[in-house]
Amino acid sequence: MNRSDRPREGLDPKVQKRARRMDRFMALFISVGGLAIIATVLGMMVFIGKEALPLFGSAKSAILTSFSGSGSDVRTLSVDESGKAAVFLSLREGLSTRRLADGTPLAKVPGGPALPWLQSTDIQPKGEVLVLGSDHTLGLATLSWQKNAGEDNPAAWTLDPHWQGALALKEDLAELLHFRVVEAEGLGGGNTLRFVALAPSGLVWAEAALDATAPLELKSILLPDHGKATCAVFNRDGRQLFVGTEQGKVLNIQLEGGEAAATAEFGEPITALGLGLGENALLVGGAHGKLAAYQMARVGEGFTLQTLHAFAPMKGAVRGFAHGLRDKRFLAWSQDQVVVDHLTTEGRLFSYSQGAQTAGLSPRGDVIFACDPKSACRVWSLNAPHADVNARNLFGKIHYEGYSKPDYVWQSTGGTDDFEPKYSLIPLLFGTLKGTLYAMLFAVPLAVFAALYTSQFATVRLRNTVKPLV
């Protein structure tokens, strides 16, 4: 017989029976409640783990289709946002479109400078491209798809190139490199086209209003130490120029002064330059496959070209870059490999072991398209919904755009589409521990003094009320 079951002298047997029944009920109630709490906590942990586990899953890709016949002189291409159609730019045939599901040619796209075209830039992510016609005039096209509401068949779509300008040149160009349309300031004036190119005389640039009729005057850019330019891109507003050289240097040129404001050593001849989403990070590719990203950072009273990220090297000389419009992933290709890397995490999301003459990435970043020199084209799907999250990003220091050095930062949302999410958990963990410590500095003394008061100084009536509640 348990001690609690023994009859107590002086107590009514009915009261004792009721008390024993209540004790057994409370013992069962507390046991069930405790087990329920443990089960709830374990269930929450399982649920959180199940929800968080996909964050660490690897990217998945699959070949969608392959076809031939795109033309061996395809200079650049652009993939529709839905990933169902692509625009091809051929110097011989101009603009054309194809359905990606099977490579079926769609309607021809008329307009533009006289064919065959002599040069063109890459089609930029927002659909702009600059071409030089056989009549030595420059034309700017802004590509957009015209679709009826609910129509998902590319055969029913129409590509509107919206051509502007017919700017004459005084001399020949060897290669168009990059351009910007600089918007007019104030109420008067129109937009200005600013472009950079390689000419027989070296690196040149020019600017003019899109409706100008006078031939353009090309201005030479002299590089320090007799450097030989291989590629160039403008910054966001077109006032600064990034130049890659055969000597392996990255230069930041101020167009107004014509001087190199910053220089960085890349370590091998530079073959390609590009910009990441937001155009704050400069993507650099080398002749031996080196991949890196740089940014302009303030040091004292001036600026310097600072290494932002380093990526796994590629096979072969890097030929070009493209980026999506949803996150910081970007596409790079060489004659031996096609890859998709993430700018923030430095992780590789996709790799194809054969090269490409040109390649494209859909605005959503979920369709990859590449054509080789033999005009064979391949299309892949890319499923990487959490490309901006990995263990290094959550617990390590990351060098974010606009920051002078790697740091732990939590800032999950921003006000623009090109915002770089910052998911470091270290500030959250540190803040939680700090808040707990400050709370305990107040809670522990109060709890100890309350317990002392209750056991030593409180009246019997107050003690008998407080203790059961505690």
Disulfide bonds with the S-S distance in Angstrom:
Cys371-Cys377 2.22
